[in-house]
Amino acid sequence: MFVKPVSGRVVRDPVKGTFLPESGEEVPENTFWRRRLKDGDVQKVKSVTTSNEVKAEKGK
């Protein structure tokens, strides 16, 4: 699932140890991230795919 932090919140990825970028990131749908959603720390959004990424996928 693709999530991004709610405005004013900072969320650390428990696997990578880095902060979730404000633009969002694809994360596994596990207990940790479902809890962050329930607590209102992150919001689930549609993944933003650039046109270059779409073209690269079509070229495969």
DSSP file (Angstrom, degrees, kcal/mol; ACC not computed):
  #  RESIDUE AA STRUCTURE BP1 BP2  ACC     N-H-->O    O-->H-N    N-H-->O    O-->H-N    TCO  KAPPA ALPHA  PHI   PSI    X-CA   Y-CA   Z-CA
    1    1 A M              0   0    0      0, 0.0    26,-3.2     0, 0.0     2,-0.6   0.000 360.0 360.0 360.0 153.5    0.0    0.0    0.0
    2    2 A F  E     +A   26   0A   0     43,-0.4    43,-2.6    24,-0.2     2,-0.3  -0.899 360.0 169.3-105.5 122.0    1.1    3.6   -0.6
    3    3 A V  E     -AB  25  44A   0     22,-2.3    22,-2.6    -2,-0.6    41,-0.2  -0.903  17.7-166.5-130.0 157.8    1.1    5.9    2.4
    4    4 A K  E     - B   0  43A   0     39,-2.0    39,-2.6    -2,-0.3    18,-0.1  -0.985  35.2 -95.9-139.4 152.2    2.3    9.3    3.3
    5    5 A P  E     - B   0  42A   0      0, 0.0    37,-0.3     0, 0.0     2,-0.1  -0.346  40.3-110.3 -68.3 146.1    2.6   11.0    6.7
    6    6 A V    >   -     0   0    0     35,-2.3     3,-2.4     1,-0.1    35,-0.0  -0.446  53.8 -78.1 -68.7 147.8   -0.2   13.2    7.9
    7    7 A S  T 3  S+     0   0    0      1,-0.3    -1,-0.1    -2,-0.1     3,-0.1  -0.223 120.4  17.6 -51.5 128.8    0.8   16.9    8.0
    8    8 A G  T 3  S+     0   0    0      1,-0.3     2,-0.3    -3,-0.1    -1,-0.3   0.393 103.4 109.1  89.5  -2.9    2.9   17.6   11.1
    9    9 A R    <   -     0   0    0     -3,-2.4     2,-0.4    32,-0.1    -1,-0.3  -0.819  50.5-159.3-108.7 147.7    3.7   13.9   11.8
   10   10 A V        -     0   0    0     -2,-0.3     2,-0.5    -3,-0.1    32,-0.0  -0.995  12.3-171.8-124.0 124.8    7.0   12.2   11.4
   11   11 A V        -     0   0    0     -2,-0.4     9,-3.3     9,-0.3     2,-0.4  -0.970  12.7-145.1-124.0 128.3    7.0    8.4   11.0
   12   12 A R  B     -C   19   0B   0     -2,-0.5     7,-0.3     7,-0.3    -2,-0.0  -0.760  19.2-124.9 -92.8 133.5   10.0    6.1   11.1
   13   13 A D     >  -     0   0    0      5,-3.5     4,-2.4    -2,-0.4     5,-0.2  -0.659  17.8-148.1 -72.5 122.1   10.1    3.0    8.9
   14   14 A P  T  4 S+     0   0    0      0, 0.0    -1,-0.1     0, 0.0    -2,-0.0   0.743  92.8  43.3 -69.2 -22.0   10.8    0.2   11.4
   15   15 A V  T  4 S+     0   0    0      3,-0.1    -2,-0.0     1,-0.1    -3,-0.0   0.915 124.0  31.1 -87.1 -49.4   12.7   -1.9    8.8
   16   16 A K  T  4 S-     0   0    0      2,-0.2     3,-0.1     1,-0.0    -1,-0.1   0.785  92.4-137.4 -80.7 -28.8   14.8    0.8    7.1
   17   17 A G     <  +     0   0    0     -4,-2.4     2,-0.2     1,-0.3    -1,-0.0   0.527  66.1 115.2  80.7   5.8   15.2    3.1   10.1
   18   18 A T  S    S-     0   0    0     -5,-0.2    -5,-3.5     1,-0.1    -1,-0.3  -0.632  73.1 -97.4-103.8 164.9   14.6    6.1    8.0
   19   19 A F  B     -C   12   0B   0     -7,-0.3    -7,-0.3    -2,-0.2    -1,-0.1  -0.566  40.4-105.3 -80.8 145.0   11.7    8.6    8.1
   20   20 A L        -     0   0    0     -9,-3.3    -9,-0.3    -2,-0.2    -1,-0.1  -0.540  43.9-114.0 -65.9 125.3    8.8    8.2    5.7
   21   21 A P    >   -     0   0    0      0, 0.0     3,-1.7     0, 0.0    -1,-0.1  -0.271  15.7-121.1 -63.7 150.7    9.1   10.9    3.0
   22   22 A E  T 3  S+     0   0    0      1,-0.3     3,-0.1   -18,-0.1    -2,-0.1   0.794 114.4  59.1 -60.5 -27.9    6.5   13.6    2.9
   23   23 A S  T 3  S-     0   0    0      1,-0.2    -1,-0.3   -19,-0.1     2,-0.1   0.614 114.5-120.0 -77.3 -11.6    5.7   12.5   -0.6
   24   24 A G    <   -     0   0    0     -3,-1.7     2,-0.3    23,-0.1   -20,-0.3  -0.218  24.3-132.5  97.6 171.7    4.9    9.0    0.6
   25   25 A E  E     -A    3   0A   0    -22,-2.6   -22,-2.3    -3,-0.1     2,-0.4  -0.985  23.9 -99.1-162.3 152.1    6.2    5.6   -0.1
   26   26 A E  E     +A    2   0A   0     -2,-0.3   -24,-0.2   -24,-0.2    -2,-0.0  -0.672  48.8 175.7 -76.3 127.2    5.1    2.0   -0.9
   27   27 A V        -     0   0    0    -26,-3.2     2,-0.1    -2,-0.4    -2,-0.0  -0.915  35.2 -94.2-131.8 157.5    5.1    0.0    2.4
   28   28 A P        -     0   0    0      0, 0.0     2,-1.7     0, 0.0     5,-0.2  -0.426  36.3-118.2 -70.2 147.8    4.0   -3.5    3.2
   29   29 A E        +     0   0    0     -2,-0.1     2,-0.2     4,-0.1     0, 0.0  -0.628  66.2 133.6 -87.6  83.3    0.5   -3.9    4.5
   30   30 A N  S  > S-     0   0    0     -2,-1.7     4,-2.5     1,-0.0     5,-0.2  -0.608  73.0 -83.5-123.0-177.2    1.4   -5.3    7.9
   31   31 A T  H  > S+     0   0    0      1,-0.2     4,-2.3    -2,-0.2     5,-0.2   0.889 122.8  54.0 -57.4 -43.5    0.4   -4.7   11.5
   32   32 A F  H  > S+     0   0    0      1,-0.2     4,-1.9     2,-0.2    -1,-0.2   0.949 113.6  39.7 -58.4 -52.0    2.8   -1.8   12.0
   33   33 A W  H  > S+     0   0    0     -5,-0.2     4,-2.0     1,-0.2    -1,-0.2   0.838 113.5  54.0 -72.8 -32.3    1.5    0.2    9.0
   34   34 A R  H  X S+     0   0    0     -4,-2.5     4,-2.5     2,-0.2    -1,-0.2   0.881 109.3  50.3 -65.5 -36.5   -2.2   -0.7    9.7
   35   35 A R  H  X S+     0   0    0     -4,-2.3     4,-2.7    -5,-0.2    -2,-0.2   0.895 107.5  52.7 -66.4 -40.4   -1.7    0.6   13.2
   36   36 A R  H  X>S+     0   0    0     -4,-1.9     5,-2.3     2,-0.2     6,-1.0   0.902 110.9  48.3 -61.8 -39.8   -0.2    3.9   11.9
   37   37 A L  H ><5S+     0   0    0     -4,-2.0     3,-1.0     2,-0.2    -2,-0.2   0.947 112.5  47.7 -62.6 -49.0   -3.3    4.3    9.7
   38   38 A K  H 3<5S+     0   0    0     -4,-2.5    -2,-0.2     1,-0.3    -1,-0.2   0.876 111.7  50.1 -61.6 -39.0   -5.6    3.6   12.6
   39   39 A D  H 3<5S-     0   0    0     -4,-2.7    -1,-0.3    -5,-0.1    -2,-0.2   0.579 114.3-117.1 -77.8  -9.2   -3.8    6.0   14.9
   40   40 A G  T <<5S+     0   0    0     -3,-1.0    -3,-0.2    -4,-0.6    -2,-0.1   0.672  80.0 122.5  83.5  17.1   -3.9    8.8   12.2
   41   41 A D  S   <S+     0   0    0     -5,-2.3   -35,-2.3    -6,-0.2     2,-0.3   0.810  78.5  19.9 -79.3 -30.5   -0.1    9.0   11.7
   42   42 A V  E     -B    5   0A   0     -6,-1.0     2,-0.4   -37,-0.3    -2,-0.2  -0.879  69.4-141.2-132.2 164.4   -0.3    8.2    8.0
   43   43 A Q  E     -B    4   0A   0    -39,-2.6   -39,-2.0    -2,-0.3     2,-0.4  -0.986  21.3-121.6-128.1 142.4   -2.9    8.3    5.3
   44   44 A K  E     +B    3   0A   0     -2,-0.4     2,-0.3   -41,-0.2   -41,-0.2  -0.675  40.0 172.3 -82.0 129.7   -3.4    5.8    2.5
   45   45 A V        -     0   0    0    -43,-2.6   -43,-0.4    -2,-0.4     2,-0.2  -0.898  39.6 -91.0-133.5 162.2   -3.1    7.4   -1.0
   46   46 A K        -     0   0    0     -2,-0.3     2,-0.1     1,-0.1   -43,-0.0  -0.559  54.4-101.9 -71.1 138.4   -3.0    6.3   -4.5
   47   47 A S        -     0   0    0     -2,-0.2     2,-0.8     1,-0.1    -1,-0.1  -0.376  29.4-133.6 -62.7 135.2    0.6    5.8   -5.7
   48   48 A V        -     0   0    0     -2,-0.1     2,-0.5    -3,-0.0    -1,-0.1  -0.839  25.7-171.4 -95.0 110.6    1.9    8.6   -7.8
   49   49 A T        -     0   0    0     -2,-0.8     2,-0.1     4,-0.0    -2,-0.0  -0.895  15.9-135.1-106.6 128.2    3.6    7.1  -10.8
   50   50 A T     >  -     0   0    0     -2,-0.5     4,-1.8     1,-0.1     3,-0.2  -0.381  23.8-113.5 -76.1 159.8    5.5    9.4  -13.1
   51   51 A S  H  > S+     0   0    0      1,-0.2     4,-2.4     2,-0.2     5,-0.2   0.831 116.9  57.6 -63.5 -31.3    5.1    9.1  -16.9
   52   52 A N  H  > S+     0   0    0      2,-0.2     4,-2.3     1,-0.2    -1,-0.2   0.891 105.3  49.7 -66.4 -38.7    8.7    7.8  -17.2
   53   53 A E  H  > S+     0   0    0     -3,-0.2     4,-2.0     2,-0.2    -1,-0.2   0.890 110.9  49.8 -66.3 -38.3    8.0    5.0  -14.8
   54   54 A V  H  X S+     0   0    0     -4,-1.8     4,-2.1     2,-0.2    -2,-0.2   0.925 111.8  48.1 -64.6 -44.7    5.0    4.0  -16.8
   55   55 A K  H  X S+     0   0    0     -4,-2.4     4,-1.7     1,-0.2    -2,-0.2   0.892 110.2  52.0 -62.6 -40.1    7.0    4.1  -20.0
   56   56 A A  H  < S+     0   0    0     -4,-2.3     4,-0.5     1,-0.2    -1,-0.2   0.892 109.2  50.1 -64.5 -39.3    9.7    2.0  -18.5
   57   57 A E  H >< S+     0   0    0     -4,-2.0     3,-0.9     1,-0.2    -1,-0.2   0.890 110.1  50.1 -66.4 -38.9    7.2   -0.6  -17.4
   58   58 A K  H 3< S+     0   0    0     -4,-2.1    -1,-0.2     1,-0.2    -2,-0.2   0.819 104.9  59.0 -68.2 -30.0    5.7   -0.8  -20.9
   59   59 A G  T 3<        0   0    0     -4,-1.7    -1,-0.2     1,-0.2    -2,-0.2   0.591 360.0 360.0 -75.5 -10.7    9.1   -1.3  -22.4
   60   60 A K    <         0   0    0     -3,-0.9    -1,-0.2    -4,-0.5    -2,-0.1   0.474 360.0 360.0 -76.1 360.0    9.8   -4.4  -20.4
